[in-house]
Amino acid sequence: MSPSAPRSPLRQLLENRISQLSAEVESLFVEARDRGRREFAEQLNQVVRRIRQSEDVEALSATLVDAAGAFSTGAALFQVDGPLAKGRRIRGVPEESAEAFKSLEIPLASAAALAGAVETRDPVIAVTTPGEVSADLVKLAGHAAEGRVSIFPLVVRDSVPALVYAWGAVQGPALELVTQVAAGVWGELWKPAPVELVQIAAATPVAASLPAPQATSAWDRLTPEEQQIHLRAQRFARVQVAEMRLYKADAVQAGRGRANLYETLRKPIETARDRFRQTYFSTCPSMVDYLHLELVRTLANDDPELLGKEYPGPMA
């Protein structure tokens, strides 16, 4: 076998130059990546600092919407008042729409995604359809038919007083962190109404005044380990149904309209049921069919009839 021909000076020069350029490009990439991370971290730090410096709930609301707008294409803040989500502030829409938003009131019963965020106290990703976010909000925000929206609940003392609503290029992890920080500050700023003093009645015999023994709830009777399993099962159910709503939005709407959600979504529902049965139901004697409850509550809007006659019902 003949020895390989020696490389020419020109080829050697080109190879050296290419190697040098590759090293320079890699160095520039690393520098740009690190600079981007530093800038993002600084932006996040500034947002958190501003939120913590809020003097009252009104100032916090304004700061929170501005912050959400920095991590998405458009953002809004809803106040949750009983069965209604009331528009407070919005960014990313024309001024006329922003003014109209302040008087917007959406019944949670007519917006499954908003209701889901309030009830589960977890972030929700949904399709921007009238059934998920309401027809009024779709029109006001100019949502596309197949758009996506992220909803982050502010959880304060086991309640949800507000929702952050973001669409477009949403940076989910950053917005979730911002919302959690804002919830902590909201809890410090928000003060419940003072309890009205009442006249204390005259003393009654001890035997008559003793309260009846309180029955221990089923949840309290569970061991801490069982409670953790139940919580994981609940989260699994919420995630499975949320994915159906997100990735099978057309099928969900069609199934609701024909009252045969199970038949329309048989494959994903059965896949979720099998996983739930194997992971939770068959391994924990006290387990509840949380997947069934979530299918009824979120997928069927609390109307079991929408699942259809073919639906096998809760696991037994």
N, C-alpha and C positions, 0 to 999 in steps of 0.2 A: 504494500500500500504506500503510495507516494506521500511524502510529507505535505502538509497544507502550505499554500503559498503565503509568504509574509504579507502582513497588512501594509497598505500604502500609507504614506504620511498623511494624505488627505482623509482617508478613512479613519485613521487614528485620531486626527483632529476633530472630525465630526462626532465620533463616539465620546470623546472627552467633553465636547461642548454639550451634547445631549445629556450626559450624566450630570454636568454642572447645572443645566436648566432644570432637570428633574428635581435636583436637590433644592434649587431656589423656589420652584413651584410648591414643593412640599412644605418648605419653611413658610412661605406666604400663606398657604392654606392653614397651617397650624396657628399662625399669628392671627389670621382673620377669625378663625374659630374661637380662639381664646378672647379676642377683643369683643366678639359678639356675645360671648357668655358673660363677660364683665359688664357690658352695657345692659344686658338683660337683667342681671342681678342688681345693678344699680337702679334701674327703672323700677324693679319690684320693691327694692328697699325704700325708694322715695314714696311709692304708693302706700306701703304699709305705714310709713312714718306719718303721712298725711291723714290716713284713717285714724291712727291712734291719737292725733292731735285734734280731732273733731270735738267741738264744744257742745253740740247737741245733736239730736237725731236728724234734724233738717240738714245741718252741715255734713253730717255723715252720709246722708242720702246723696247729696250732690257730689261729694268726693267719690263715693262708691260707683256711681254711674260714670263719672269721668274715668275712673280707673278701669272699669269694665270696658269702656270704649277704647281704651289703649290696648286691650288684649283681644279685640274682636272688631268686626266691620261695623256692627251696630249693637247697641245695648240699651236696656230699659230696666227700671225698677218698679215693681209692683208692691203695694201694701196689701197684705192679706187681712181682710176684715170679715170674719165669719165665712159665709159662703161666696164672698166676692173677692176678686183680685182687682184692686183699683190702681190705675195708672198714676204714677207720680212724676217720673222724669224719664227722658229718652234721648238718646244720641244716635246720629246716623240717619236721620230722616229730615225732610224739609221743615222749615220753621212752622208752617201752617199745621203740619201733621204733629209736630211736637206740642203745639198748643192744644190740639184736639185730644192728644193722649192724656192730658191732665184730667180730663173729664170721663175717660174711658173706664167702664166698670164691666168686668167679665165674670159671669157666674161660673164658678169652678165646675159645676155640673155639666157645662157645655164646652169645657176645654180639658180634655183628659190628661194632657201633658202637664198643665199647670196643677191640676188636682193631684196628679201622681207625685209631683215634687213636694207638695204640702203634706200628703199623707205618709209617704215613705221617708221624708226628710233626707233623701239622697238626690244627687244631681240626676237629671233626666235629659236624654237626647231624643228628640222627636222630629217628625216630618212636619213642615209648615203647612198643614191642611186645616180647614175650618174645624174639623172634629177634634183635632189635637190642641190647637191654640186659639180657636174661635175665628169666625169669619171677619169680625170687626178688626182684629189684630192683624190678620193676613192682609187686609186691604190697607190699613193705616201704615204698616211697616213696609208694604210693597214686596211681600215675600213671593218668591217663585214657587210654582206648584210642587216641585220636588226639592225644595230647600231643606236645610237642617237648622235646628235651633237647640241651644243648650240652656237648661234652666237650673239655677243653683239656689237652693233654699237657705235662708239665714235661720239657723236653728238656735233659739234663745230660750233657755229654761224649759225644754221639752215642748216648745211651740215654734211656729214658723210665722213671724210677723211680716216677712217680706220675701220677695223672690227677685233674683237677678236673672234677666232674660237676655241672652246674647245670640247673635247670628252671624253668618258669614265666616270669615277666617278666625275661628275661636281658638284661643290658646287655653284649652281646658284646664290643665294642671295649675297654671298661673291664676286663672279666674277662681278655681276652687279654693286655692290658698287665700286669695284676697277675700273671698266671701267668708271663709272661716274666721279670719282676723276681724272682719267687719262685724260678724255675729257676736264676737266677744266684746267688742266696744259697744255695740248696740245694747247688749245686756247690762253694761255699766251705766249707760246714759238713760235707758228707758226705765222709768220708775212707775210701778203700778199705782193705781189710785189708792189713797189712804183708806183703810178699813173704817167704816162708820161705827162709832161707839154705840152700844145698845145698853138699855137699862137691864141690870142684872135682876133676875126674878128672886123672890124670897126663897130661902132654903127649903128644900123638900126632904122628906125622910131619905136616909141613905139608901135603903133597899130600893126605893122607887127611882132614885136618880142614877143608879149604876147602869151604864150602857150594857146592852146585850153583847155577849161575846162575838167578836168578828170572825167569820169563817176565813180560813186560810185559802188564798187563791191557788188555782192549779199551777200558776207560774211559780209562786213562792215555794211550792212543794217540790219543785225540780231542784236537783243538785246544781251547783255552779257549772259543772262540766256539761250537764244536759242543757242548761240555758244557753251556753255558747254554741252547742250544736243546733239548737232551735234558731238562734240568731243567724248562723251561717245558712241554714235552710231557707230562712226568710229572704236573705240577700240573694241566694241562688235563684229563688222564684222570681224576685223582682228583675234581676238581670235577664233571665230567660224571656220573660214577657216583654221587657223593654226592647230586646233585640228583635222580637217578632214585630213589634210596632214600628221599629226603625227600618228593618230590612224587608219587611213584607207589608209595607204600608198599604199598597193597593189591595192586597188580599184581605187585610184587616177591614178596610172600608167595605169591600164587597161582601165579606162574611157578615158584617154587622147589618148591612142592608138586606141580605137574604136570610138572616137569622140562622146561619149555618157555619159559624166560625170554625167549629171543630172539623167539619168536612173540608172546608177551604184550606185550613192550616193543619191538616191531619199529621203530616210528616214532622214538622218542627214541634208540634204539641206532644206527639208520641215520643219523640226523641228526648224531650225535656222530662216527660213523665218517667221514662225508663231510667234516666240518670238520677232523678229525684228518688225514685223507689230504691235503687241500688245503693245510693250514697247515704240517704237519710232515713227513708221510711222503714226499710227492712233492718236497719241497724240500731234504731232508737225506739224502744217500745212506747214512749210517750209522744212520739212525733205526730204532728198535725199536717194535713195535706195543704201546706202553704201555697204550693203551685196552683192547686184548684182555686184557692181563695184569690190569688193574684189574677188568674185567668178571668174569673168572674168580675172582680173589682175593676181591673185596668183594661183588659181586652174587651170585655162585654159591657163595660160601663155600669156595673152593678145589676145587670139584667141577665140572669142565668139562661133565660129563654134564647138569647142571641147565640149561645153556643150550639144550639141545635139538638135535635132528637138523637143524633148519633153519638153525642158526647157521652162517654161512659160514667161520668160523675167522679166524685172524690174517691181516692184510694181507700180501701177498707182492709 
